[in-house]
């Protein structure tokens, strides 16, 4: 069995990932460890034999370390906007201590000033001081020995569609918005093929929204 740990497991994208991992035949060999504050939020999964629920806080290094034991892949389903980057530091330390190598880490678009024009200006202004911790999170991953993928998310919507393009760190970001279902699909593709985009930072968005000056909902 492949063991996947999802941190911040009650987020909207995390829930989409979990639902597909537990229902699609191609993932029948995946066991899930779901880490979140207040496990009663995922009470509907408590009886699933492939699911382990862990109540904990990502800023608690011991709790993260305990959850990490025996995992194959980690999906961090939240952006580390903590001023001290405790989330990123705790994940890296726990992975190293438990010899876990593969991590998919959520972040924001604009980390490298790769979003141009009026939307790039608006995006930087809207994220504000949160961009500093987001950038440092990405820098900490890049400086580690982990097989990481930074997931630079667009401004999200709840459209019932899977439609996206992927750009790498040295390419212009293509689009401004995308559906949560699309982001979940990228995560699932990486879980299915974990050798893809190792030690890369990828941008994900609906290319049809390229050129918009504000998010598309």
Backbone torsions as a table, in degrees:
resi	resn	phi	psi	omega
1	UNK	NA	140.4	173.3
2	UNK	-89.3	131.9	-176.7
3	UNK	-106.6	123.8	-178.1
4	UNK	-118.5	127.1	176.6
5	UNK	-103.3	125.9	175.0
6	UNK	-111.8	119.3	179.4
7	UNK	-98.6	136.7	-169.6
8	UNK	66.0	54.6	-165.9
9	UNK	-78.3	-1.7	178.9
10	UNK	-101.0	4.4	176.9
11	UNK	-66.9	161.8	-175.3
12	UNK	-63.1	-43.7	178.1
13	UNK	-68.2	-41.8	178.3
14	UNK	-57.3	-42.1	-179.2
15	UNK	-65.6	-37.6	176.6
16	UNK	-63.9	-42.5	178.5
17	UNK	-62.1	-46.0	-178.1
18	UNK	-61.7	-44.6	-178.4
19	UNK	-60.5	-42.2	-179.1
20	UNK	-73.6	-37.5	177.7
21	UNK	-62.1	-33.4	-175.7
22	UNK	-89.0	-10.2	-176.2
23	UNK	-119.6	-22.6	-177.7
24	UNK	-85.3	130.9	-176.1
25	UNK	-55.5	-33.1	-176.9
26	UNK	-67.0	-15.4	179.7
27	UNK	-108.5	19.1	-176.0
28	UNK	-63.8	-17.1	179.7
29	UNK	-96.4	15.3	-179.0
30	UNK	-103.1	126.9	169.8
31	UNK	-102.6	141.2	-176.0
32	UNK	-111.2	135.2	165.6
33	UNK	-112.0	120.7	-173.9
34	UNK	-112.9	116.5	-173.9
35	UNK	-109.2	125.4	-178.9
36	UNK	-162.7	163.6	171.4
37	UNK	-81.7	123.1	179.1
38	UNK	72.9	85.6	-176.6
39	UNK	-67.1	-13.2	177.8
40	UNK	-63.1	-19.4	178.0
41	UNK	-65.3	-23.5	178.3
42	UNK	-112.6	34.5	-177.5
43	UNK	-59.7	-26.8	-179.7
44	UNK	-66.6	-16.1	179.9
45	UNK	-104.0	-1.9	-172.7
46	UNK	-61.1	-30.7	-177.3
47	UNK	-91.6	2.0	-178.1
48	UNK	-79.6	125.7	-174.7
49	UNK	-68.0	-15.0	178.9
50	UNK	-95.2	4.5	-174.5
51	UNK	-120.2	132.7	169.7
52	UNK	-117.6	125.5	179.2
53	UNK	-100.2	133.2	178.6
54	UNK	-127.5	126.0	177.6
55	UNK	-89.7	120.1	-179.0
56	UNK	-171.0	171.5	-178.6
57	UNK	-114.9	132.5	-177.8
58	UNK	-66.1	-17.4	177.2
59	UNK	-86.7	1.1	177.8
60	UNK	-98.1	105.0	-173.9
61	UNK	-61.4	-35.8	-178.9
62	UNK	-68.7	-38.8	179.0
63	UNK	-64.3	-42.6	178.8
64	UNK	-65.7	-41.5	179.2
65	UNK	-61.7	-43.3	-179.5
66	UNK	-63.0	-37.9	-178.7
67	UNK	-71.1	-24.2	-171.9
68	UNK	-76.8	-22.4	-172.7
69	UNK	-57.2	126.3	173.8
70	UNK	80.8	6.9	-177.1
71	UNK	-83.5	156.1	176.0
72	UNK	-105.2	-40.2	-177.7
73	UNK	-136.6	141.2	178.4
74	UNK	-119.8	132.2	172.6
75	UNK	-116.7	114.9	177.3
76	UNK	-93.8	106.1	-169.1
77	UNK	-94.5	31.9	179.6
78	UNK	-148.9	148.4	176.0
79	UNK	-83.4	135.4	-179.5
80	UNK	-82.8	93.1	176.4
81	UNK	-100.1	11.2	177.2
82	UNK	-65.7	133.3	-176.5
83	UNK	-60.5	-24.7	178.5
84	UNK	-103.3	3.5	-177.0
85	UNK	52.6	40.9	-179.1
86	UNK	-64.2	-34.0	-179.1
87	UNK	-62.0	-51.6	-178.5
88	UNK	-63.3	-44.7	-179.4
89	UNK	-62.7	-41.0	180.0
90	UNK	-67.0	-39.9	179.3
91	UNK	-64.8	-47.4	-179.5
92	UNK	-60.7	-47.4	-178.3
93	UNK	-62.4	-42.1	-179.4
94	UNK	-68.0	-39.1	178.2
95	UNK	-64.9	-43.7	179.5
96	UNK	-64.8	-41.9	-179.0
97	UNK	-65.7	-30.8	-176.7
98	UNK	-104.1	8.1	176.8
99	UNK	57.9	41.8	173.0
100	UNK	-102.4	133.3	-170.4
101	UNK	-111.4	-29.2	-169.5
102	UNK	-101.2	123.0	179.8
103	UNK	-137.1	139.5	173.4
104	UNK	-112.4	119.4	-168.9
105	UNK	-123.5	119.9	-179.7
106	UNK	-68.7	138.3	175.1
107	UNK	-150.2	-167.3	-174.4
108	UNK	-112.8	162.0	172.6
109	UNK	-77.7	150.8	179.0
110	UNK	98.4	7.6	-178.0
111	UNK	-59.4	-34.2	-173.6
112	UNK	-114.5	22.0	-175.8
113	UNK	59.3	32.9	-175.9
114	UNK	-87.7	-2.6	179.4
115	UNK	-102.8	115.6	-170.2
116	UNK	-98.3	175.1	170.9
117	UNK	69.3	-161.1	-177.2
118	UNK	-62.3	-39.1	179.0
119	UNK	-65.7	-39.8	177.4
120	UNK	-59.2	-41.3	178.0
121	UNK	-63.7	-46.8	-179.1
122	UNK	-63.7	-41.2	-179.7
123	UNK	-61.1	-48.1	179.8
124	UNK	-62.2	-40.5	179.5
125	UNK	-66.3	-40.5	-177.3
126	UNK	-69.5	-40.3	178.8
127	UNK	-73.8	-33.8	173.2
128	UNK	58.9	-133.9	-176.0
129	UNK	-66.1	-18.8	177.6
130	UNK	-63.6	-18.4	179.6
131	UNK	-67.9	-31.2	-178.9
132	UNK	-62.2	-49.4	179.7
133	UNK	-69.6	-33.8	177.8
134	UNK	-63.6	-43.5	178.4
135	UNK	-65.4	-40.9	-179.1
136	UNK	-66.6	-35.8	175.5
137	UNK	-57.1	-47.4	179.5
138	UNK	-64.1	-39.7	179.3
139	UNK	-65.0	-39.1	178.4
140	UNK	-63.6	-41.6	177.4
141	UNK	-63.2	-45.4	-178.0
142	UNK	-64.0	-30.8	-179.8
143	UNK	-82.2	-11.8	-179.6
144	UNK	-82.8	176.2	176.3
145	UNK	-98.0	14.5	-175.7
146	UNK	-81.3	154.8	171.7
147	UNK	-87.5	82.3	-173.6
148	UNK	-97.7	157.2	162.3
149	UNK	-131.4	119.1	171.7
150	UNK	-82.8	128.2	-179.6
151	UNK	-104.1	103.4	179.9
152	UNK	-86.4	105.1	-173.5
153	UNK	-85.0	146.6	173.6
154	UNK	-81.5	-176.3	169.8
155	UNK	-73.5	127.6	-164.1
156	UNK	-94.2	150.4	171.4
157	UNK	-134.8	171.8	-177.0
158	UNK	-106.4	28.9	176.6
159	UNK	-61.7	143.8	-179.6
160	UNK	-85.9	70.5	-177.7
161	UNK	-155.9	153.4	171.2
162	UNK	-117.9	107.2	-173.0
163	UNK	-155.0	109.4	-176.0
164	UNK	-160.6	161.4	167.2
165	UNK	-123.8	156.8	-179.4
166	UNK	-116.0	130.3	175.2
167	UNK	-119.8	148.5	179.8
168	UNK	-93.5	178.7	-170.5
169	UNK	-60.1	-33.5	-175.3
170	UNK	-93.9	8.8	179.2
171	UNK	-109.1	150.8	174.5
172	UNK	-61.6	141.9	177.1
173	UNK	-67.5	133.0	-174.4
174	UNK	-110.6	102.7	-178.5
175	UNK	108.4	169.5	179.6
176	UNK	-123.7	-24.6	-176.5
177	UNK	-133.7	167.9	176.7
178	UNK	-170.1	162.7	-178.1
179	UNK	-84.4	152.2	174.8
180	UNK	-62.1	-33.4	176.8
181	UNK	-62.1	-35.1	178.5
182	UNK	-66.7	-43.4	179.3
183	UNK	-63.2	-43.2	177.6
184	UNK	-59.2	-38.4	-179.9
185	UNK	-64.0	-40.9	176.7
186	UNK	-60.5	-45.3	179.6
187	UNK	-59.1	-43.4	-179.8
188	UNK	-65.0	-39.2	177.9
189	UNK	-62.9	-37.5	179.5
190	UNK	-72.8	-33.4	175.3
191	UNK	-68.0	-39.5	179.5
192	UNK	-69.2	-35.1	-179.0
193	UNK	-130.5	75.2	-172.0
194	UNK	-66.2	-11.7	177.5
195	UNK	-77.4	-8.8	-177.0
196	UNK	-79.3	135.9	175.7
197	UNK	55.7	37.3	175.3
198	UNK	-70.7	138.6	-177.8
199	UNK	51.6	47.0	178.8
200	UNK	-131.7	157.5	170.4
201	UNK	-117.1	118.5	-175.2
202	UNK	-115.2	141.5	173.2
203	UNK	-98.3	142.2	-176.3
204	UNK	-132.1	127.4	176.4
205	UNK	-165.4	165.3	173.7
206	UNK	-78.4	114.2	-176.6
207	UNK	-62.8	-20.7	178.6
208	UNK	-67.6	-15.6	179.1
209	UNK	-92.8	3.6	177.4
210	UNK	-59.2	135.4	178.7
211	UNK	94.2	-13.0	176.1
212	UNK	-69.6	149.1	-179.0
213	UNK	-98.7	-6.9	177.8
214	UNK	-142.7	162.2	178.7
215	UNK	-56.3	151.0	179.4
216	UNK	-108.4	115.2	-179.9
217	UNK	-107.6	NA	NA
